[in-house]
Amino acid sequence: MPSHAETCPGCQTPDLAFAAHDHTHCRSDALARAEELASARGLRLTPVRRRVLEILLEAHKAMGAYDVLNRLSAEGFGNQPPVAYRALEFLEDNGFAHRIRRLNAFAACMHPGEAHAPAFLICRACDTVAEAPAAPVMAALTHAAAHTGFTVERANVEAVGLCPACRAAA
C-alpha cells in the first residue's frame, strides 16, 4: 500500500499541509492503513476505537478528549470519560494518533505505520494542526543530547503560528 504522503496531494509537503484539498481521501487512506496495521499486529480496533479514529480524521484539527466524548455520546457509544480516554490512549500508544500537548488534545496520525518524526504546526487562531516531517529537527536534538550523554527516546515538536488562511485574514 502506498504511503499517505504519496497518495494525498494536500498532505505531501509541509507547505501544502494547510492547503484546501479533498480530505476524504486522507480519512479513508489513514483509516485503511490503521485497520491493516491493527490486524497485522494482532490489535483489536473495536467499534469505539475505530469511531474515535474516524472522528479525529474528519479534519486537520486536534480534538480534546471531551470533544471526542461528546461526539461518541451523541452517537450512542457512552458518555463516561474513560470511554474516550481509553480509545485515545490505545490510538496514541499504537501510532494511530498523536497527543498535542499545547492544546491538550489529540490528532490522527496522517502517516500510521511509517517511521517518522513529526512536528506539529499549530495555528493559534483556528487550532488547525498539520503534521510535518521533522527528521532534521530530531537529528539535531539527538546530536545535541548525545553531547551530554542523554539518549532521546521520544520528543514532541510543536510550533505555534498562523496558518495561511488566518494570516491572510489578520
C-alpha positions in Angstrom: 0.0 0.0 0.0 1.5 3.4 -0.9 2.2 5.8 2.0 -0.3 8.5 2.8 2.2 11.2 1.7 2.4 9.5 -1.7 -1.4 9.5 -2.2 -2.6 12.8 -0.7 -1.7 15.9 -2.6 -2.8 18.1 0.3 -0.6 16.4 2.8 2.5 15.6 0.8 4.7 18.5 1.9 4.6 20.9 4.9 3.9 23.9 2.6 0.7 22.2 1.4 -0.4 20.9 4.7 -2.8 23.8 5.3 -4.0 23.9 1.6 -7.6 23.2 0.8 -7.9 19.6 -0.6 -10.3 16.7 -0.6 -9.7 15.3 2.8 -12.0 12.3 2.1 -9.0 10.5 0.7 -6.9 11.3 3.7 -9.5 9.9 6.0 -10.1 6.7 4.1 -6.4 6.1 3.4 -5.4 6.6 7.1 -8.3 4.5 8.4 -7.5 1.7 6.0 -3.8 1.8 7.0 -4.7 1.7 10.7 -7.1 -1.2 10.2 -4.4 -3.1 8.2 -1.7 -2.4 10.9 -4.0 -3.3 13.7 -4.8 -6.6 12.1 -1.1 -7.3 11.3 -0.1 -6.5 14.9 -3.0 -8.6 16.4 -4.6 -5.5 17.9 -8.3 -5.0 18.3 -9.7 -1.9 16.6 -13.0 -2.0 18.5 -16.0 -0.1 17.2 -15.3 2.7 19.8 -11.6 2.9 18.9 -12.4 2.9 15.2 -15.1 5.6 15.6 -12.7 7.8 17.7 -10.1 7.5 14.9 -12.7 8.4 12.4 -13.7 11.5 14.4 -10.0 12.5 14.6 -9.6 12.0 10.9 -12.6 14.2 10.0 -10.5 17.4 10.0 -6.9 18.6 10.3 -7.7 19.8 13.8 -6.8 18.4 17.2 -9.6 17.5 19.5 -9.8 17.3 23.2 -11.0 14.2 24.9 -14.2 15.8 26.0 -14.9 16.9 22.4 -14.4 13.3 21.3 -16.6 12.1 24.2 -19.4 14.5 23.3 -19.4 13.1 19.7 -19.3 9.5 21.0 -22.1 10.2 23.4 -24.3 11.7 20.7 -23.8 8.6 18.6 -24.7 6.2 21.5 -21.2 5.0 22.4 -21.4 6.1 26.1 -20.8 9.3 28.0 -18.3 8.3 30.6 -14.8 9.9 30.2 -13.0 6.6 30.3 -14.7 5.6 27.1 -12.9 8.4 25.2 -9.7 8.3 27.2 -9.1 4.6 26.7 -9.7 4.8 23.0 -7.4 7.8 22.6 -4.7 6.1 24.7 -4.9 3.0 22.5 -4.7 5.1 19.3 -1.7 7.1 20.7 0.1 4.0 22.1 -0.2 2.2 18.7 0.8 5.2 16.5 -2.6 5.9 15.1 -2.9 9.3 16.9 -0.6 11.9 18.4 -1.1 13.9 21.5 -0.7 17.7 21.0 0.3 18.8 24.4 0.0 22.6 23.7 -3.7 22.1 23.1 -4.2 19.1 25.5 -5.7 17.4 22.5 -5.3 14.6 20.0 -4.9 14.5 16.3 -5.0 11.5 14.0 -1.6 10.4 12.7 -1.6 11.0 9.0 1.2 8.5 8.5 0.3 5.4 10.5 2.8 2.6 10.3 5.5 4.8 8.8 8.7 5.6 10.7 8.6 9.3 11.1 9.4 12.1 13.5 6.6 14.6 13.2 6.5 18.2 14.1 3.1 19.8 14.7 2.3 23.1 13.1 -0.5 24.6 15.2 -2.5 27.6 14.1 -3.0 29.8 17.2 -6.1 31.3 15.6 -8.1 28.3 14.4 -6.3 25.4 16.1 -5.8 23.6 12.8 -2.9 21.2 13.1 -0.6 20.0 10.4 1.8 17.1 10.8 5.0 18.0 9.1 8.2 15.9 8.8 10.8 16.8 11.5 13.6 14.3 10.9 16.2 17.1 10.7 15.0 18.6 13.9 15.0 15.2 15.6 18.5 14.6 14.3 19.8 17.9 15.7 18.1 17.2 19.0 19.6 13.7 19.2 23.0 15.0 18.3 22.8 17.8 21.0 21.6 15.3 23.6 24.4 12.9 22.8 26.9 15.5 23.9 25.5 15.3 27.4 25.3 11.6 27.4 21.5 11.7 27.1 19.5 9.4 24.8 16.4 10.8 23.3 13.7 8.2 23.2 10.7 10.3 22.3 10.2 14.0 21.6 7.1 16.1 20.7 7.9 19.1 18.5 5.1 21.7 18.4 5.3 25.0 16.6 2.7 27.7 17.1 1.9 30.3 14.5 -0.7 31.3 11.9 -1.9 29.1 9.0 -2.1 30.8 5.6 -5.9 31.4 5.9 -5.7 33.0 9.3 -2.6 35.0 8.3 -4.4 36.3 5.3 -7.5 37.2 7.4 -5.4 39.1 10.0 
